[in-house]
Amino acid sequence: MALEPTEFRRLIEQHQKMVFSIALRVAGEHGTAEEIAQDVFLELFRGAEKLESEDHIRFWLRRVTVHRATDALRKQARQPEVDAEEWLEEVHFDTTDAALSASLVARLEELLRALPEVQRVAMVLRYQEDMMPEEIAKLLGQPLATVKSHLQRGLTLMRRKAAITMKEYVRET
Amino acid sequence: MCVKPNHDPFEAELTKAMRRVEAPQSLAVYLMNAAEAETHRATNAKSSTRLTPRLFTFRRMPNWLGGAIAAALVAATFASLQQYRHHERTLEAVHQFEASQRITDRALEHTREQLQRAGIQLDQ
């Protein structure tokens, strides 16, 4: 049975930012991300009676969005190469933090998009969604050790690439 | 494995950079329109179903009804078979009686002839 319109609107308003952001950072393209978000929410609309709580809804939305975004990514012939500045024009986020410039954000997004799929997904869930490795493992249905390996590898790759282009973010060990 | 973001400057910057972004306004508009269209289609589908006459279909038969019909057919067949056999036995009995009567009649006639030849009159 489908959701009531008012309930559906409430869920859209509450979760669209999360769904769209996950889709965008995993799939890498704005138009694709919007299509993914549409599909995910319509699937929620048709079958939400099976979801028992807000936590369950959030878990379901994240999992389905990740799956659809990785499917979209695999269908692409090559890694998306959207220009960082062009990507910056399409999305809207808060850059009022004096310590964080728009170009830095774009640069880090580039580094993220350069990661292999499995590491990119883990990094998005960790640093965008603030999920712990145990939660990520449960969401993805993967062993905890695998998730930790993806996170460590993704962070190392990004740090190394950042060190080449952004010397001020090299961490002395 | 993961150092807490506030202990690692790079991870801290990463967390700031990866804040969620705003979804396009067209997303919510599209979704509400699509949901309304689906609800409308579902409502129409239900209405069209009600307009068709309710025909009895074998799919709606209760499970026990088939067995009951089969049992009734078997009982009716058995009863008619019994009746047929009774009728046959009756006919056979009548035929045997008639045959016996014919034999008896012939025997009596033979005896009368013999008595007449002997000069005995039975009517006296």
Interface residues (C-beta under 8 A of the other chain):
Chain A: A2 L3 P5 F8 R9 I12 E13 Q16 K17 M18 V19 F20 S21 L24 R25 E34 A37 Q38 F41 L42 F45 R46 V91 H92 F93 D94 D97 A99 L100 L104 V105 L108 E109 L112 M123 V124 R126 Y127 Q128 D130 P133 K148 L151 Q152 L155 M158 R159 A162 Y169 R171
Chain B: M1 C2 P5 D8 P9 F10 E11 E13 L14 T15 K16 A17 M18 R19 R20 V21 E22 A23 P24 S26 L27 A28 Y30 L31 M32 A34 A35 E36 E38 T39 A42
